[in-house]
Structure formats: C-alpha cells, structure tokens
Amino acid sequence: MSESEEIISINVTVDISVSTLKTIVENAKKIAGPDEKGFYRVDTAEKVNEMVSGFLKKYDFAAYVNDINNYNP
C-alpha cells in the first residue's frame, strides 16, 4: 500500500485471545499512566484498533489479499 492511497475505516469483528486483550490493556495503561486521581484515561478499544491496523500494515495485508489461495478456509 502506498502512502498516498486513500484509507477508510471499517468495523469488523476480530477474534483474539483473552490474554492478548489483557496485554493490550495493560500496556496501554502503562503508556498512558494514571491521572492525578490515579485513574487511567485510555481508550483501550481504540488501542486494539491501532494495534491490529499497525499489524496489517506492517505485514502487508494488501499483498495477502491479492493471493487468491488465502481465501480458502
């Protein structure tokens, strides 16, 4: 995917393990840190979105979908 290619957001259901979700939440909280009252203000759903989107870009999802063999269950 080229940097100039238009990007759209879609809502999908992604199956991940509970331990993976826990790791994302824990790491997002570590990065955000607590506020003055000790609460963590981080959108963990958006962090999951960022992680999945980053993974798809890093590992060239566009090339993956171009291979017709990847459509077989």
Secondary structure, DSSP 8 states (H G I E B T S, - for coil): --TTS------------HHHHHHHHHHHHHHH-B-TTS-B---HHHHHHHHHHHHHHHTTHHHHHH-GGGG--
